[in-house]
């Protein structure tokens, strides 16, 4: 079965967190995009995955404010 990095089973419809670092911000009059790079590569020693999203799709992450909610 598919599972996350902590061994938790993944199913269609699950909400997941993808940790990424902002590498570029593109501001426009109608929209803003952010270029991201995953914090952890798929395999050790490999390149990290680049992602581009609209700024409205991301939320700034503050490590000291993180809470863990498990849905069962």
Protein Blocks (a to p, Z undefined) as FASTA:
>chain_A
ZZdfkopacdehiacddddddfbdcddfkbccdddddfbdfbghiacddddddfklpccd
dfklpccdddZZ
